Amino acid sequence: RRLSSSSAAAATDPSETTRGMITYGVERWRRGARDDARGVLEHADVMIAKIGSGVDDGAARDCASRASTVWASLIRSRGDATSAREATTKAMTFATSAEDVTSARAMEALTMSRECAKGKPWEVIERALGDEAKALSDASRAAALAGARALAALTRFRVDDAFASAERCAESVIDRAALEEAKSAPHGWAVATALKTLGHVERLRAADDDAYARALEYYTRALEYATDVSINESPGAMASKVIAEEIIVDCRLALAQLLISAEDVTLAETHAARAVSGAEALGDEKHPCVGVAVAVSGDVYVAKALRSTSGASVLGDGAGVMFAEGLYRNAIKLMHYPHMVEDAEIVLDYEARHLCALLHARYSSVLRASGEQRRSESDAWLASAKLLWPDERERDEGGVNGLDVVTSAATKLGTKNGINVLIDLQQMTPLTVGR
């Protein structure tokens, strides 16, 4: 469909109508009335076209792009890849302003990166992001695109591409004045994502002793930035603020994981608890996002158990391990694969399997720490993890040896021990460089 204008009709500003549609659609979605939300947001362009008579065509088209971007964000969280692709295509088709184009490009790239590389090769994702050089005149748009490319590359385990994009992104986020203006723009959510991604890169690269401090700074900036975007009432932020609410939860989870690695378990527990409540507030207490946040709360209790010993990856506080087991058991029930996988042929959901593999493996480590009587059960969960995440280095571009990752997670108690892996909630995937 193409949005059109008619000089015969009275001018109508589509912004307020679109804002109302987004607000209503998101509210219905979070109340569980997803068919109502779909009816409003999936075909928002039709309504906007009807009320857009007499206004500049570009303004109406950008409003349609924002509604489609919100819908893409919501529907991809339910694992509906087909509808998410359709929504991102619409967002790209309608966007006219540089800011809306940036937002649409970032959403499309991040959405495609969650799919199998065989279906969406890296070259397709790079084309979706466009020429980053064209955005260099504006630091916020440059940061948004470089950050999206870095996170998409991390999602595909393309370490060199991720680190190269992160370098360019870090240069752009220095201009805080430009970033401040973007809080009212359609791509504000993507700037928050970029800041969070820079924190991920610092954690994964671990280049020097100051990496922790830099990661903490980026995560804190991302949380503050996303919070500001989430309460911004500017017309340009009507879609971005909704996505930012989800990024806030992701930043809490990132901080919790970082603090666990630094053995600051008290503050880690606070952020993990807020991540759980924040994920539940997004409208579905049984959503996998809630499960991930609950699992990280389990990691906090493992860290408590280890802190009661010399810090080695051995059983310490029995109560801590017991609480962790219960949290992990409940978390896995909310995931895409809530039971042990015993047959590789039934592993159908590419997008979810890496994350579920990691949680199965970490649950295995908790069971292993619970005593020799749980050893066989622990081994079975590790076997499940290996089926979900095999060695993909030859089959998938940028892949890592999943067998090494899950074996390390299952046999090294505590997230700070073994291969460095962190979870990104926005992409619903583990991120690692394989060491």
Secondary structure, DSSP 4 states (H G I P E B T S, - for coil): ------TTSPP--HHHHHHHHHHHHHHHHHTT-HHHHHHHHTTHHHHHHHH-TTS-HHHHHHHHHHHHHHHHHHHHTTT-HHHHHHHHHHHHHH--SHHHHHHHHHHHHHHHHTS-TTTS-HHHHHHHH--GGGGTTSHHHHHHHHHHHHHHHHHTT-HHHHHHHHHHHHHHTT-HHHHHHHTTSTTHHHHHHHHHHHHHHHHHH--STTHHHHHHHHHHHHHHHHHHHHT---GGGTTHHHHHHHHHHHHHHHHHHHHHHTT-HHHHHHHHHHHHHHHHHTT-TTSHHHHHHHHHHHHHHHHHHHHTTTSSSS---HHHHHHHHHHHHHHHHTSS--S----GGG---HHHHHHHHHHHHHHHHHHHHT-GGGHHHHHHHHHHHHHHS-B-TTTSTT--BHHHHHHHHHHS-STTSSS-EEEETTTTEEEE---
